[in-house]
Amino acid sequence: KGMTEYDIREKWLNVAYSEKKGQKKGNSVAANSDTPQGGDQYYAGSKGVGRFSCDRLAENLILYTKASTGDFLKLTIHWGDFENRSISEEMSSIPVWLDTLTATQFFSELSMWVKDEKAFDHGTVLVMENLRAIWPAPKLKKLISELEKFSPSIDEDIGIFLFSKNSDGAIAKKVNCRIQNNIFDKLNFKTTRIESEISADGRLITTQLFYQDKEVYHYEVPNPYSLLKNIKMQIYYIDPLTRAYFTRNVGIKPVEYGSIFLFYNNFRISPYGNVKNDWLGLDQRKAQGRARYFGTRELLGKIFITDEDNTFEVLSNREGLAQNQAFTELVAFDREDKATITNESYDGEVESYGYVTN
């Protein structure tokens, strides 16, 4: 939505400040009136971690921004100015440079990135100079893999484009174009999958079983998890045929891609689903009975949490969720954390672990 001079001085330059927490795009006081309305769109990030990520990536940051009713602004930060300071100095005493530009100056400096001036009514561009590390082809390949999993809506309302001069080898077809992630849609026709949902009001759990995109079974039961609501998940079984299809279309084996990913308010939370990350205890259970349980090598999927009440808490470094009671209800696989599901269709009760691990 872009920033005004006030936003930059009082918010962006205020370490650990965040107005995003709990706000929806288009439904919050802070959102612009011309922001697209979306019932399930949320701002990502909190506690200023993104600001320091710029420092981690490069020595200099140039921030160009314009709110829909604001000036064309340019903020220049040399991160080296904040290093090797005495213990008595405060961050607020170190100068940064904020300039007001004309529209001609603004778009002239951004000509490499902003091609359509009329379409740029508001927004922010971050230009990072003097990268702190070299980005060879293998590192770019890993970056592409992460960007493909960044959000389930990158094929819809989020556009990610990667441009690089290192466009040879395995990444040649994926750079200098829009990054997409529709592999899960293609898997619908190739394998068995389970879709499950806890209703927005938290009353019911609805689960469906599909084979090659045709429903073969479904059930609906009362939700026994007191803190869980508005959660959806899709879990795919990776059989040998699906494994070959995935490898041929994605370019890597499923085991190298990951397993079951978690998306919180439409953005992926790392490290859940990463290779060798057994956050759901699947491999532990499989070791107890290979013929009874599936492991991370045989499952691929996505879990979506829409959290309007801040029931879950994202850790400040964006690496996971806090281990609170809601998280336990989601992923518990210890006997003492079991819940009881009542299935009225069969006139009985079933002991269950966490919602996902069950």
TATA-V734544 format. One record per run of one state. SS is the DSSP state (@ for helix, = for strand, . for the rest). FROM is the first residue (numbers start at 1). TO is the last residue. If there is no record, write none. Layout:
ss->SS from->FROM to->TO
ss->SS from->FROM to->TO
This chain:
ss->. from->1 to->4
ss->@ from->5 to->12
ss->. from->13 to->23
ss->= from->24 to->24
ss->. from->25 to->41
ss->= from->42 to->42
ss->. from->43 to->48
ss->@ from->49 to->57
ss->= from->58 to->66
ss->. from->67 to->71
ss->= from->72 to->78
ss->@ from->79 to->82
ss->. from->83 to->90
ss->@ from->91 to->93
ss->. from->94 to->96
ss->= from->97 to->101
ss->. from->102 to->102
ss->@ from->103 to->109
ss->. from->110 to->116
ss->@ from->117 to->119
ss->. from->120 to->122
ss->= from->123 to->131
ss->. from->132 to->136
ss->@ from->137 to->148
ss->. from->149 to->160
ss->= from->161 to->162
ss->. from->163 to->168
ss->@ from->169 to->171
ss->. from->172 to->176
ss->= from->177 to->178
ss->. from->179 to->182
ss->@ from->183 to->187
ss->. from->188 to->191
ss->= from->192 to->198
ss->. from->199 to->203
ss->= from->204 to->211
ss->. from->212 to->213
ss->= from->214 to->222
ss->. from->223 to->230
ss->= from->231 to->237
ss->. from->238 to->239
ss->@ from->240 to->250
ss->. from->251 to->253
ss->@ from->254 to->257
ss->. from->258 to->259
ss->= from->260 to->264
ss->. from->265 to->266
ss->= from->267 to->268
ss->. from->269 to->269
ss->= from->270 to->270
ss->. from->271 to->281
ss->@ from->282 to->288
ss->. from->289 to->295
ss->@ from->296 to->298
ss->= from->299 to->305
ss->. from->306 to->313
ss->= from->314 to->314
ss->. from->315 to->318
ss->= from->319 to->319
ss->. from->320 to->320
ss->= from->321 to->321
ss->. from->322 to->324
ss->@ from->325 to->331
ss->. from->332 to->334
ss->@ from->335 to->337
ss->. from->338 to->338
ss->= from->339 to->343
ss->. from->344 to->347
ss->= from->348 to->352
ss->. from->353 to->358
